[in-house]
Amino acid sequence: MELLFFVMNQIDKLDQLLKDLSNEKKFSATIIDSAGMARLLADHDYLFGSLRALLNNSQVNSKTIFMVLEHEDVEHAVQIIEKNVGDLDKPNTGVVFTVPVSYVKGIVKKG
């Protein structure tokens, strides 16, 4: 099993992403509010003016979505994510990564 994390920058696309994930009976997720280090530093005036100017000050915090998935379902979940936010290799879309899970209890299998 894998724990997939998706740090979502375009939070206006969250509702549709969750709908698309829920259409697949095997996907369930937890969502938490998050913020990048550069954003927090900029908000607290720790960055020099020129670097601070590069950041989009109107951007609100991110959302971090995490899901415990079977290894074979990871690529499909990433496809759904990219369908909603665009190519993750492009700027300002988000970051996705997985870590191995060696033990899980309490997850009800769907579908």
C-alpha distances in whole Angstrom, upper triangle without the diagonal:
4,7,10,13,16,20,22,26,27,27,29,27,24,26,25,22,21,23,21,18,19,21,17,17,13,13,14,14,16,19,21,24,24,27,27,29,32,32,33,35,37,37,39,41,40,40,43,44,43,40,40,41,39,36,36,38,37,33,32,29,25,23,19,16,13,10,7,6,5,5,9,9,9,13,14,13,15,18,19,19,21,23,24,25,25,24,22,24,27,29,28,25,22,20,16,13,10,9,6,5,7,8,9,12,14,12,14,13,15,17
4,6,10,13,16,19,22,24,24,26,24,22,23,23,20,19,21,20,16,18,20,17,17,14,13,13,13,14,17,18,21,21,23,23,25,28,28,29,31,33,34,35,38,36,36,39,40,40,36,36,38,35,32,33,34,34,30,29,25,22,19,16,14,10,8,6,5,6,6,9,9,8,11,13,12,13,16,17,16,18,21,21,22,22,21,19,21,24,25,25,22,19,16,12,10,6,6,5,5,8,10,10,14,15,13,16,15,16,18
4,7,10,13,16,19,21,21,24,22,19,21,21,18,17,20,19,15,17,20,17,17,14,12,12,10,11,13,15,18,17,20,20,22,25,25,26,28,30,30,32,34,33,33,36,38,37,33,33,35,32,30,30,31,31,27,25,22,19,16,12,10,7,6,5,6,9,9,12,11,9,12,14,12,12,16,16,15,18,20,20,20,21,21,18,20,23,23,22,20,16,14,10,8,5,5,6,6,10,11,10,13,14,13,15,15,17,19
4,7,10,12,16,18,18,21,18,16,18,18,15,14,18,16,13,16,18,16,17,14,11,11,9,11,12,14,16,16,18,18,21,23,23,24,27,28,28,30,33,31,31,34,35,35,31,31,32,29,27,27,28,28,24,23,20,16,14,10,8,5,5,6,7,10,10,12,10,7,10,12,9,9,13,13,11,14,17,16,16,18,17,14,17,19,20,19,16,13,10,7,6,4,7,9,10,14,15,14,17,17,15,17,17,17,19
4,7,9,13,15,15,18,16,14,17,18,14,14,17,17,14,16,19,18,19,16,13,12,10,10,10,11,13,12,14,14,17,19,19,20,23,24,25,27,29,28,28,31,32,31,28,27,29,26,23,23,25,24,20,19,16,12,10,7,6,4,7,9,11,14,13,16,13,10,13,14,11,10,14,14,11,14,16,16,15,16,16,13,16,18,18,16,14,10,8,6,5,6,8,11,12,16,17,16,19,19,17,19,19,20,22
4,6,9,11,12,15,13,11,14,15,11,12,16,15,13,16,18,17,19,17,14,13,10,11,9,11,12,11,13,13,16,18,18,19,22,23,23,25,27,27,26,29,30,29,26,25,26,23,21,20,22,21,17,16,14,10,8,6,5,6,9,12,13,16,16,17,15,11,13,13,10,9,12,12,8,11,14,12,11,13,13,10,13,15,14,13,10,7,6,4,7,9,12,15,16,20,21,19,22,22,19,21,21,21,23
4,7,9,10,13,12,11,15,16,13,14,17,17,15,18,21,20,22,20,17,16,13,12,10,10,10,8,9,9,13,14,14,15,18,19,19,22,24,23,23,26,26,26,22,21,23,20,17,17,18,18,14,13,10,7,6,4,6,9,12,15,17,20,19,21,18,15,16,17,14,12,15,14,11,12,15,13,11,13,14,11,13,14,13,10,9,5,5,6,9,12,14,18,19,22,23,22,24,24,22,24,24,24,26
4,6,6,10,9,8,12,13,10,12,15,15,14,17,19,20,22,21,17,16,13,13,10,10,10,9,10,11,14,15,14,16,19,19,19,22,24,24,23,26,26,25,22,21,22,19,16,15,17,16,12,11,9,6,5,6,8,11,14,17,18,21,21,22,19,16,17,17,14,12,14,13,9,11,13,11,8,11,12,10,13,13,12,9,7,5,7,9,12,15,17,21,22,25,26,25,27,26,24,25,25,24,26
4,6,9,9,10,13,14,13,15,18,18,17,20,22,23,25,24,21,20,17,16,13,13,11,10,9,10,13,13,12,14,17,16,17,20,21,22,21,23,23,22,19,18,18,16,13,12,13,12,8,9,8,5,7,9,11,14,17,21,22,25,25,26,23,20,20,20,17,15,17,16,12,12,14,12,9,11,13,11,13,12,10,6,6,5,8,11,15,18,21,24,25,29,30,28,30,29,27,29,29,28,30
4,5,6,7,11,11,11,13,15,16,16,19,21,22,24,24,20,20,17,17,14,14,13,12,12,13,17,16,14,17,20,19,19,22,24,25,23,26,25,24,21,20,20,18,15,12,14,12,9,9,9,7,9,11,12,16,18,22,23,26,26,26,23,21,20,20,17,15,16,15,11,12,13,9,7,10,12,11,14,12,11,7,6,8,11,13,17,20,23,26,27,31,32,30,32,30,28,29,29,28,29
4,5,5,8,10,10,11,14,15,15,17,19,21,23,23,19,18,15,14,11,12,10,11,12,14,17,18,15,17,20,20,19,22,24,25,25,27,26,26,23,21,22,20,17,14,15,13,10,8,8,6,7,10,11,15,17,21,22,26,26,27,23,21,21,21,17,16,17,15,12,13,14,11,9,13,15,14,17,16,14,11,10,10,13,15,18,20,23,26,27,30,30,28,30,28,26,27,28,26,28
4,6,7,9,10,12,13,14,16,17,19,21,23,24,20,20,17,17,14,15,13,15,15,17,21,21,18,20,23,22,21,25,26,28,27,29,28,28,25,23,23,21,18,15,16,13,11,10,11,10,10,13,14,18,20,24,25,28,28,28,25,23,23,22,19,18,18,16,13,14,14,10,10,13,16,16,19,17,16,13,11,13,16,18,21,23,26,29,30,33,33,31,32,30,28,29,29,27,29
4,6,6,6,9,10,11,12,14,16,18,20,21,17,17,15,16,13,15,14,16,17,18,22,22,20,22,25,24,24,27,29,30,29,31,30,30,27,25,25,23,20,18,19,16,14,13,13,11,11,13,13,16,18,21,22,25,25,25,22,20,20,18,15,15,15,12,10,11,11,7,7,11,14,14,17,16,16,13,10,12,15,16,19,21,24,27,28,31,31,29,30,29,26,27,26,24,25
4,6,5,6,9,10,10,12,14,16,18,18,15,14,12,12,10,12,12,14,15,17,21,22,20,22,25,24,24,27,29,30,29,32,31,31,28,26,27,25,22,19,20,18,15,13,13,10,8,10,10,13,15,18,19,23,23,24,20,19,19,17,14,14,15,12,10,12,12,8,9,13,16,15,19,18,17,14,12,12,14,15,18,20,22,25,25,29,28,26,27,25,23,23,23,22,23
4,5,5,6,9,10,11,12,15,17,18,15,14,12,13,11,14,14,17,19,21,25,26,23,25,28,28,27,30,32,33,33,35,35,34,32,30,30,28,25,22,23,20,18,16,16,14,11,13,12,15,16,20,20,23,25,25,21,20,21,18,15,16,16,13,12,14,13,10,12,15,18,18,22,21,21,18,15,16,18,18,21,22,25,27,27,30,30,27,28,25,23,23,23,21,22
4,5,5,6,9,10,11,13,16,17,14,14,14,15,14,17,17,19,21,23,27,27,25,27,30,30,29,32,34,35,34,37,36,35,33,31,31,29,26,24,25,22,19,18,18,16,14,15,13,16,17,20,20,23,24,23,19,19,19,16,14,14,14,10,10,12,10,7,10,13,16,17,20,20,20,18,15,16,18,18,21,22,25,27,27,31,30,28,29,27,24,23,23,20,21
4,5,5,6,9,10,11,14,15,11,12,11,13,12,15,16,17,19,21,24,25,24,26,29,28,28,31,33,34,33,36,35,34,32,30,30,28,25,23,24,22,19,18,17,14,12,12,10,13,13,17,17,19,20,20,16,15,15,13,10,11,11,7,7,9,8,6,8,11,14,14,18,18,18,16,13,13,15,14,17,18,21,23,24,27,27,25,26,24,21,21,21,18,19
4,5,5,6,9,10,12,13,9,9,8,10,10,13,15,17,20,22,25,27,25,26,30,30,29,32,34,35,34,37,37,37,34,32,32,30,27,25,26,24,21,19,18,15,12,12,10,12,12,15,15,18,20,20,16,16,16,14,11,13,13,10,9,13,12,10,12,15,18,17,21,21,21,19,16,15,16,15,18,18,21,23,23,26,25,22,23,21,18,18,18,16,17
4,5,5,6,9,11,13,10,11,11,13,13,17,18,21,23,25,29,30,28,30,33,33,32,35,38,38,38,40,40,39,37,35,35,33,30,28,29,26,23,22,21,18,16,16,13,15,15,17,17,20,22,21,17,17,18,15,13,14,14,10,11,14,12,10,13,16,19,19,23,23,24,21,18,18,20,18,21,21,24,26,25,28,28,25,25,23,20,19,18,16,16
4,5,5,7,10,12,9,11,12,15,15,18,20,22,24,26,29,30,29,31,34,34,33,36,38,39,38,41,40,39,36,35,35,33,30,28,29,27,24,23,22,19,16,16,14,15,14,17,16,18,19,18,14,15,15,11,10,12,11,7,9,11,9,9,12,14,17,17,21,21,22,21,17,17,18,17,19,20,23,24,24,27,27,24,25,23,20,19,18,15,15
4,5,6,8,9,6,7,8,12,13,16,19,20,23,24,28,29,28,30,33,33,33,35,38,38,37,40,40,39,36,35,36,33,30,29,30,28,24,23,22,18,15,15,11,12,10,13,12,15,16,15,12,12,13,10,7,10,10,7,8,12,11,10,13,15,17,17,21,22,23,21,17,17,17,15,17,17,20,21,20,24,23,21,22,20,16,16,15,12,13
4,5,6,8,6,7,9,12,13,17,20,22,25,27,30,32,30,32,35,35,35,37,40,40,40,43,43,42,39,38,38,36,33,31,32,30,27,25,23,20,17,17,13,14,12,14,14,16,18,17,14,15,16,13,11,14,14,11,12,15,14,13,16,19,21,21,24,25,26,24,21,20,20,18,20,20,22,23,22,25,24,21,21,19,15,14,13,11,11
4,6,9,8,10,12,16,17,21,23,25,28,30,33,34,33,35,38,38,37,40,43,43,42,45,45,44,41,40,40,38,35,33,34,32,29,27,26,23,20,20,16,17,15,17,15,17,19,18,14,16,16,12,11,15,14,10,13,16,14,14,17,19,21,22,25,26,27,26,22,22,22,20,22,22,24,25,24,27,26,23,24,21,18,16,15,11,11
4,5,6,9,12,15,17,21,24,25,28,29,33,34,33,35,38,38,38,41,43,43,43,45,45,45,41,40,41,38,36,34,35,33,30,29,27,24,21,19,16,15,13,14,12,13,16,14,11,13,13,10,9,13,12,10,13,15,14,15,18,19,21,21,24,26,27,26,22,21,21,19,20,19,22,22,21,24,23,21,21,20,16,15,12,9,9
4,6,8,12,15,18,21,24,26,29,31,34,36,35,36,39,40,40,42,45,45,44,47,48,47,44,43,43,41,38,36,37,35,32,30,29,25,22,21,17,16,13,13,12,13,16,15,12,14,16,13,12,16,16,13,16,19,18,18,21,23,24,24,27,29,30,29,25,24,24,21,22,20,22,22,21,23,22,19,19,17,13,11,9,6,5
4,7,10,14,17,20,23,25,28,29,33,35,34,35,38,39,39,41,44,43,43,46,46,46,42,41,42,40,37,36,37,35,32,30,28,25,21,19,15,14,10,10,8,9,12,12,9,11,13,11,10,14,15,13,15,18,18,18,21,22,23,23,26,28,29,28,24,23,22,19,19,17,19,18,17,19,18,15,16,15,11,10,7,5,6
4,7,10,13,17,20,21,24,26,29,31,30,31,34,35,35,37,40,40,39,42,43,42,39,38,39,36,33,32,33,32,28,26,24,21,17,15,12,10,7,8,8,10,13,12,9,10,12,10,8,12,13,11,12,15,16,16,18,20,21,20,23,25,26,24,21,19,19,16,16,15,17,17,16,19,18,15,16,15,11,11,9,8,9
4,7,10,14,17,19,22,24,27,30,28,29,33,34,33,35,38,38,38,41,41,41,38,37,38,35,32,31,32,30,27,25,22,19,15,14,10,9,6,8,9,12,15,15,12,12,15,13,11,14,15,13,13,17,17,17,18,21,22,21,24,26,26,24,21,19,19,16,17,15,17,17,16,19,17,14,15,13,9,10,10,9,11
4,7,10,13,15,19,21,24,26,25,25,29,30,29,31,34,34,34,37,38,38,34,33,34,32,29,28,29,27,23,21,19,16,12,10,6,6,5,8,10,13,15,17,13,13,15,14,11,13,15,13,12,16,17,16,17,20,21,19,23,24,24,22,19,16,16,14,14,14,15,16,15,18,17,14,15,14,11,12,13,12,15
4,7,10,13,16,18,21,24,23,23,26,28,26,28,31,31,32,35,36,36,33,31,33,31,28,27,27,25,22,19,16,14,10,8,6,5,7,10,12,16,18,20,17,16,18,18,14,16,18,16,14,18,19,17,18,21,22,20,24,24,24,21,19,16,16,14,15,15,16,17,16,19,18,15,16,14,12,14,15,15,18
4,7,9,13,16,19,21,19,20,23,24,23,25,28,28,29,32,33,33,30,28,29,28,24,23,23,22,18,15,13,10,6,6,4,7,9,13,15,19,20,22,19,17,19,19,15,16,18,16,14,17,19,16,16,19,21,19,22,22,22,19,17,14,14,14,15,16,17,19,18,22,21,18,19,17,16,18,19,19,21
4,6,10,13,16,18,17,16,20,21,20,22,25,25,26,29,30,31,27,25,27,26,22,21,21,20,17,14,10,9,6,5,7,9,12,15,18,22,23,25,22,20,22,22,18,18,21,19,16,19,21,18,18,21,22,20,23,23,21,18,17,14,15,15,16,17,18,20,20,23,22,20,21,19,18,21,22,22,25
4,7,11,13,16,13,13,17,18,16,18,21,22,23,26,27,27,24,22,24,23,19,18,17,16,13,10,7,6,5,6,9,12,15,18,21,25,26,27,24,22,24,24,20,20,22,20,17,20,22,19,17,21,22,20,22,22,20,17,16,14,15,16,17,19,20,23,23,26,25,23,24,23,22,24,26,26,28
4,7,10,12,10,10,14,15,14,16,19,19,20,23,24,24,21,19,21,20,16,16,16,16,12,10,6,5,5,6,10,12,16,19,22,25,25,27,25,22,24,24,20,20,22,21,18,20,22,19,17,20,21,18,20,20,18,15,15,12,13,14,16,17,19,22,22,25,25,24,25,25,24,26,27,28,30
4,7,8,7,7,10,11,11,13,15,15,16,19,20,21,17,15,18,17,13,13,13,13,10,8,5,5,8,9,13,15,19,22,24,28,28,30,27,24,25,26,23,21,24,23,19,21,23,20,18,20,21,18,20,19,16,13,14,12,13,15,17,19,20,24,25,28,28,27,29,28,27,30,31,31,34
4,6,5,6,9,10,11,13,15,14,14,17,18,18,15,13,16,14,11,12,13,14,11,10,8,8,10,11,14,16,20,23,25,28,27,29,27,24,25,26,23,21,24,23,19,20,23,21,18,20,20,16,18,17,14,12,13,11,11,14,16,18,20,23,25,28,29,28,30,30,29,32,32,33,35
4,5,5,6,9,10,11,12,11,11,15,16,17,13,12,15,14,12,14,14,16,13,13,11,11,14,14,18,19,23,25,27,30,30,32,30,27,28,29,26,24,27,27,23,24,27,24,21,23,23,19,20,19,16,15,16,14,14,17,18,20,21,25,26,29,30,30,32,32,31,34,35,36,38
4,6,5,6,9,10,11,9,8,11,13,13,10,9,12,10,8,11,11,14,12,12,11,12,15,16,20,22,25,28,30,33,32,34,32,28,29,30,27,25,28,27,24,24,27,25,21,22,22,19,19,18,15,13,16,14,15,18,20,23,24,28,29,32,33,33,35,35,34,37,38,38,40
4,5,5,6,9,10,10,10,13,13,14,11,9,11,11,8,9,8,10,9,9,8,10,13,15,19,21,25,28,30,33,32,34,32,29,29,30,27,25,27,27,23,23,26,23,20,22,22,19,20,19,15,13,15,14,15,19,21,23,25,29,30,33,34,33,35,35,34,36,37,37,39
4,5,5,6,9,9,10,13,14,16,13,11,14,14,11,12,11,13,12,11,9,12,15,16,20,22,26,28,31,34,34,36,33,30,31,32,29,27,30,29,25,26,29,26,23,25,25,22,23,22,19,16,19,17,18,21,22,24,25,29,30,33,34,33,35,34,34,36,38,38,40
4,5,5,6,5,6,10,12,13,11,9,12,13,11,13,12,15,14,14,13,15,18,19,23,25,28,31,33,36,36,38,36,33,33,35,32,30,32,32,28,28,31,29,25,27,27,24,24,23,20,18,20,19,20,23,24,26,27,31,32,35,36,36,37,37,37,40,41,41,44
4,5,5,6,6,9,9,11,9,6,9,10,8,10,8,12,12,12,12,15,18,20,24,26,30,33,35,38,37,39,37,34,34,35,32,30,32,32,28,28,31,28,25,26,26,24,24,22,19,17,20,19,20,24,25,28,29,33,34,38,38,38,40,39,39,41,42,42,45
4,6,8,9,12,12,14,12,9,12,13,10,11,8,11,11,11,11,14,18,20,23,26,30,33,35,38,38,40,38,34,35,36,33,31,33,32,28,29,31,28,25,27,28,25,26,24,21,18,21,20,21,25,26,29,30,34,35,38,38,38,39,38,38,40,41,41,44
4,6,8,11,12,15,13,11,14,15,13,15,12,15,15,14,14,17,20,22,26,28,32,34,37,40,40,42,40,37,38,39,35,33,36,35,31,32,34,32,29,30,31,28,29,27,24,21,24,23,24,27,28,31,31,35,36,39,39,39,40,40,39,42,43,44,46
4,6,8,9,12,11,8,11,14,12,14,12,15,16,16,17,19,23,24,28,30,34,37,39,42,42,44,42,38,39,40,37,35,37,37,33,33,36,33,30,31,32,29,29,27,24,22,25,24,25,28,30,33,34,37,38,41,42,41,43,43,42,45,46,46,49
4,7,9,12,10,9,13,14,13,16,14,18,18,18,18,20,23,24,28,30,34,36,38,41,41,43,41,37,38,40,37,34,37,37,33,33,36,33,30,31,31,28,28,27,23,22,25,24,24,27,28,31,32,35,37,39,40,40,42,42,42,45,46,46,49
4,6,8,6,6,9,11,10,14,13,17,17,18,18,20,23,24,28,30,34,36,38,41,40,42,40,37,37,39,36,33,35,35,32,31,34,32,28,29,29,26,26,24,21,20,23,22,23,26,28,31,32,35,37,40,41,41,43,43,42,45,46,46,49
4,6,6,6,9,10,11,15,14,18,19,20,21,23,26,27,31,33,37,39,41,44,43,45,43,39,39,41,38,36,38,38,34,33,36,34,30,31,31,28,27,26,22,21,25,25,25,29,30,33,35,38,40,43,44,44,47,47,46,49,49,49,52
4,6,5,6,9,10,13,12,16,17,19,21,23,26,28,32,34,38,41,42,45,44,46,44,40,40,41,39,36,38,38,34,33,36,33,30,30,30,28,27,25,22,21,25,25,26,30,32,35,36,40,42,45,46,46,48,48,47,50,50,50,52
4,5,5,7,9,12,13,17,17,20,21,23,27,28,32,34,37,40,42,44,43,44,42,39,38,40,38,35,36,36,33,32,34,32,28,29,28,26,25,23,19,19,23,23,25,29,31,34,36,39,41,45,46,46,48,48,47,50,50,50,52
4,5,5,7,11,12,15,15,18,18,20,23,25,28,30,34,37,38,41,39,41,39,35,35,37,34,31,33,33,30,29,31,29,26,26,25,23,22,20,17,17,20,20,21,25,27,30,32,36,38,41,42,42,45,45,43,46,46,46,48
4,5,6,8,8,12,13,15,16,18,22,23,27,29,33,36,38,40,39,41,39,35,35,36,34,31,33,33,29,28,31,28,25,26,26,24,23,21,17,16,20,20,21,25,27,30,32,36,38,41,42,42,44,43,42,45,45,45,47
4,5,7,8,11,13,16,17,19,23,25,28,31,34,38,39,42,41,42,40,36,36,37,34,32,33,33,29,28,30,28,24,25,25,24,23,20,17,16,20,20,22,26,29,32,34,38,40,43,44,44,46,46,44,46,47,46,48
4,7,9,12,12,15,16,18,21,23,26,29,32,35,36,39,38,39,37,33,33,34,31,28,30,30,26,25,27,25,22,22,22,20,19,17,13,13,16,17,19,23,26,29,31,35,37,41,42,42,44,44,42,44,44,44,45
4,6,9,9,11,13,14,18,20,23,26,29,32,34,36,35,37,34,31,31,32,29,26,28,28,24,23,25,23,19,20,21,19,19,16,12,11,15,15,17,21,23,27,29,33,35,38,39,39,41,40,39,41,41,41,43
4,5,6,9,11,13,17,19,22,25,29,32,33,36,36,36,34,31,30,31,28,26,27,26,23,22,24,21,18,19,20,19,19,16,12,10,14,15,18,21,24,28,30,34,35,39,40,39,41,40,38,40,40,40,41
4,5,8,11,13,17,20,23,26,30,33,35,38,37,39,36,33,33,33,30,28,29,28,25,25,26,23,20,22,23,22,22,20,16,13,16,17,20,23,26,29,31,35,36,40,40,39,41,40,39,41,41,40,42
4,6,10,12,16,19,22,25,28,32,34,37,37,38,35,32,32,32,29,27,28,27,23,23,24,21,18,21,22,21,22,19,16,13,16,17,20,23,26,29,32,35,36,40,40,39,40,39,37,39,40,39,40
4,7,9,12,15,18,21,25,28,30,33,33,34,31,28,28,28,25,23,25,23,20,20,21,18,15,18,19,18,19,17,14,10,12,13,16,19,22,25,28,31,32,36,36,35,37,35,34,36,36,35,37
4,7,10,13,16,19,23,26,28,32,32,33,30,27,28,28,25,23,25,23,20,20,22,18,16,19,21,19,21,19,16,12,14,14,16,19,22,25,27,30,31,34,34,33,34,33,31,33,34,33,35
4,7,10,13,16,20,23,25,29,29,31,28,25,26,26,23,21,23,22,18,20,21,18,16,19,20,18,20,19,16,12,13,12,14,17,19,21,23,27,27,31,31,29,31,30,28,30,31,31,33
4,7,10,13,17,20,22,25,26,27,24,21,22,22,19,18,20,18,15,16,18,15,13,16,17,15,17,16,14,11,11,9,11,13,16,18,20,24,24,28,28,27,28,27,25,28,28,28,30
4,6,10,13,17,19,22,23,24,21,19,20,20,16,16,18,16,13,15,17,14,13,16,17,15,18,18,16,13,12,10,11,12,14,16,18,21,22,25,25,23,25,24,22,24,25,24,26
4,7,10,14,16,19,20,22,19,16,18,18,14,14,17,15,12,15,17,15,14,17,17,15,18,18,17,14,12,9,9,10,11,13,15,18,18,21,22,20,22,21,19,22,22,22,25
4,7,10,13,16,17,19,16,13,15,15,11,12,15,13,10,14,16,14,13,16,17,15,18,19,18,16,14,11,10,9,11,12,14,16,16,20,19,18,19,18,16,18,19,18,21
4,7,10,13,14,16,14,12,14,15,11,12,15,14,12,15,17,16,16,18,19,16,19,21,21,19,16,13,12,10,10,9,11,13,12,16,16,14,16,15,13,16,16,17,19
4,6,10,11,13,11,9,13,13,9,11,14,13,12,16,17,17,17,19,20,18,21,23,23,21,18,16,14,11,11,9,11,12,11,14,14,12,14,13,11,13,13,13,16
4,7,9,12,10,9,13,13,11,13,16,15,15,18,20,20,21,22,22,20,23,25,26,24,21,19,17,13,12,9,10,9,8,11,11,9,11,11,9,11,11,12,15
4,6,8,6,6,10,10,9,11,14,14,14,17,19,19,20,21,21,19,22,25,26,25,22,19,17,13,12,10,10,10,9,12,12,11,13,13,10,12,10,11,13
4,5,5,7,10,11,11,13,15,16,16,19,20,21,23,23,23,21,24,27,28,28,24,22,20,16,14,11,12,10,10,11,12,11,14,15,12,13,11,12,13
4,5,6,8,10,11,12,14,16,16,18,20,21,22,22,21,20,22,25,27,26,23,21,18,14,12,10,10,9,10,12,14,14,17,18,15,17,14,15,16
4,6,7,8,10,11,13,14,16,17,18,20,22,22,20,20,22,25,27,27,24,22,19,16,14,12,14,13,14,15,17,17,19,20,17,18,15,15,15
4,6,5,6,9,10,11,13,15,16,17,19,19,18,18,20,23,25,25,21,19,18,14,13,12,14,13,14,16,17,16,19,19,16,16,13,13,13
4,5,5,6,9,10,11,12,14,16,17,17,16,15,17,20,22,21,18,16,14,10,10,8,11,11,13,16,17,17,19,20,17,18,16,16,16
4,5,5,6,9,10,10,12,14,15,15,13,13,15,18,20,21,17,16,14,11,11,11,14,15,16,19,21,20,23,24,20,21,19,18,18
4,5,5,6,9,10,11,13,14,14,14,14,17,19,21,21,18,17,16,13,13,13,16,17,18,21,22,21,23,23,19,20,17,16,16
4,5,5,6,9,10,11,12,13,13,13,16,18,20,19,15,14,13,10,11,11,15,16,17,20,21,19,21,21,17,18,16,15,15
4,5,5,6,8,10,10,11,10,9,12,14,16,16,12,11,10,8,9,11,14,16,18,21,22,21,24,24,21,21,20,19,19
4,5,5,6,9,10,9,9,10,13,15,17,17,13,13,13,11,13,14,18,19,21,24,26,24,27,26,23,23,21,20,19
4,6,5,7,9,10,11,12,15,16,18,17,13,13,14,12,14,15,19,21,22,25,26,24,26,25,21,22,20,18,18
4,5,5,6,8,9,9,12,13,15,14,10,10,10,9,12,14,17,20,21,24,25,24,26,25,22,22,21,20,20
4,5,5,5,5,6,10,10,13,12,9,9,11,10,13,15,19,22,23,27,28,27,29,28,25,26,24,23,23
4,6,6,8,10,13,13,15,15,11,13,14,14,17,19,22,24,26,29,30,29,30,30,26,26,25,23,22
4,6,9,10,14,13,14,13,10,11,13,13,17,19,23,25,26,30,30,28,30,29,26,26,25,23,23
4,7,8,11,10,11,9,6,8,11,12,15,18,22,25,26,30,31,29,31,30,27,28,27,25,26
4,6,9,8,10,10,7,9,11,12,16,19,22,25,27,31,32,31,33,32,29,30,29,27,27
4,5,6,9,10,7,9,10,11,14,17,21,24,26,30,31,30,33,33,30,31,29,28,28
4,5,7,8,6,6,7,8,11,14,18,21,23,27,29,28,31,31,28,30,28,27,28
4,7,9,8,9,9,10,13,16,19,22,25,29,31,31,33,34,31,33,31,31,31
4,7,6,9,10,12,15,19,22,26,28,32,34,33,36,36,33,35,33,32,33
4,6,8,10,13,16,20,23,26,29,32,34,34,36,36,34,35,35,34,35
4,6,9,12,16,19,22,26,28,32,33,32,34,34,32,33,33,32,33
4,7,10,14,17,20,24,26,29,30,29,32,31,29,30,30,29,30
4,7,10,14,17,20,22,26,27,26,29,28,26,28,27,27,28
4,7,10,13,17,19,23,24,24,27,27,25,27,26,26,28
4,7,11,14,16,20,21,21,24,24,22,24,23,23,24
4,7,10,13,16,18,18,22,23,20,23,22,23,24
4,7,9,13,15,15,18,20,18,20,20,21,22
4,6,10,12,13,17,19,17,20,20,21,24
4,6,9,11,15,17,16,19,18,20,23
4,6,7,11,14,13,16,16,18,21
4,7,11,14,14,17,17,20,22
4,7,10,11,14,15,18,21
4,7,7,10,11,15,18
4,6,9,11,14,18
4,6,9,12,16
4,6,9,13
4,6,10
4,7
4
